[in-house]
Amino acid sequence: MRTTIRETPQTPWSIRHFRNVRSRLMTCGAVALVSTALMVSTGCAVNPATGQRQLVLIGEQQEIAMGREADQQIQAQMGLYPDDEMQAYMQELGSRLAEASERPDLPWTFRVIDDPIVNAFALPGGFVYITRGIMSHFNSEAELVSVLGHEIGHVTGKHGVERASKAQLATVGLGVATIAGAGDYANLAGQGLGLLFLKFSRDDERQADDLGLRYLSRGGYLPDEMPKVFRTLERVSAAQGAGRIPGWLATHPDPGNRAQRIAQQIANLPPDPNRTVVNRDSYLERLEGMPFGDDPLQGYTVGNTFYHPEMKFQLNFPEGWTVSNQRQAVGAMSPQKDAIVVLSLAAEDTPEEAIQAFYNQQGVERGDSWRQGFNYFRTAPNESQRRIVGLAGFFPYAGQVFKLLTYTQDDKWSPNSRAMEKAAGSFRRLTDRRYIDVEAKKIDTIRLDRAMTLEEFARRYPSTVDIETLSIINGVAPTDRLEAGQRLKRIVGGELPKS
């Protein structure tokens, strides 16, 4: 949970509960059967990047407007990495690649997101995002370019536009205006971060890989670096499982055998002496001092207790619940995924205004008082005649207004109520300096003065991550022989206090 951005009424719940619209019209030829009263205009054109015909209902200016609106929300929701030099580097590098693409005139924008998750994504209109988490796993500029090229490929391939068009057409054809669980999103340009969850298909992924290889080659980079990226992503996925969302596999379904497929394409490329750029050392130098993993200053969990050093508060979540710390909120979900506790900053200036705004929502009923600032609440029955019930609390702290919600379905309240009430009552001021004076893990690079294995490197240059993580971020196996003069990453600092 971050300190600088306050929740806005438009984004948090709609983003959190966004559901994908499944298109019923999968090809251009299937567009015809829509109610004649709606007068839907469709377009099928040949994409210059892919050479294939596409269903496109959204013009380029609307595409750019969609991306630009979502870009503002992404900056607020996820936050930019606070390093002007790194941001300028990413913009210059990405723009150079995009200029050689089939859509050079888009307002291409490349940003580094301050998020530890291994992820990269693109929005319609030329807005591309790379997390510091994925950057920390690359070992050359050529690897970074492989992913930038892939994301540029999603834009030039108009994958987001095509899927948004199909979602729009399906919505109109069904006479349904509500795409998300908590809001009217008939206007696609108003979906904001919901665009992130119009997931690409496996065919889109293969096509973006192909286009990424094209742009990497046009940029003069060594194509052999691209399969390394896919092998690293596979290792990250295997080590972390599903991980947080959004993550690379959340928006990029694995088409299977990615590294092998691209390696075969590279083997079939005609020889070209101009494709040699790798830029390993200069890239690793840019990573020096970059935070690795979660930044504890923005909140961290020890045991079942969440600590926020900057805002100086702590909160105990129920034991065994899964905690997720996002930029604008921190929350926990029960093991059965049927109950939630979430703390965030309210959009209003006073608790009274926040209470009024919450209970002015249609279908939300205020119940008995639980303690000062907290009331029970319930919602109107849904289609299954079930209600959402819970506690809602609004209180001032450190010059902000906090909102603490616990909720579940009415038939799940009894088994979860005690744990949720205990969590709601546990918020208190953090004063213990052990939990306040913490630092983030950071990347440190070392040039080897002699040949050694990674295991030897870890012993000689200790890290605060395990050997498996060290192996993944360096793209080597623990027993691989590393050459003298080679630069490697290690992770230093960031050790948290014990519970």
Secondary structure, 3 states (H helix, E strand, C coil): CCCCCCCCCCCHHHHHCCCCCCCCCCCHHHCCCCCHHHCCCCCEEECCCCCCEEECCCCHHHHHHHHHHHHHHHHHHHCECCCHHHHHHHHHHHHHHHHCCCCCCCCCEEEEECCCCCCEEEECCCEEEEEHHHHCCCCCHHHHHHHHHHHHHHHHCCHHHHHHHHHHHHHHHHCCCCCCCCCCCCCHHHCHHHHHHCCCCHHHHHHHHHHHHHHHHHCCECHHHHHHHHHHHHHHHHHHCCCCCCCHHHHCCCCCCHHHHHHHHHHCCCCCCCCCECCHHHHHHHHCCCEECCCHHHCEEECCEEEECCCCEEEECCCCCEEEECCCEEEEECCCCCEEEEEEECCCCCHHHHHHHHHCCCCEEEEEEEECCEEEEEECCCCCCCCEEEEEEEEEECCEEEEEEEEEEHHHHHHHHHHHHHHHCCCEECCCHHHHCCCCEEEEEEECCCCEEHHHHHHHCCCCCCHHHHHHHHCCCCCCEECCCCEEEEEECCCCCCC
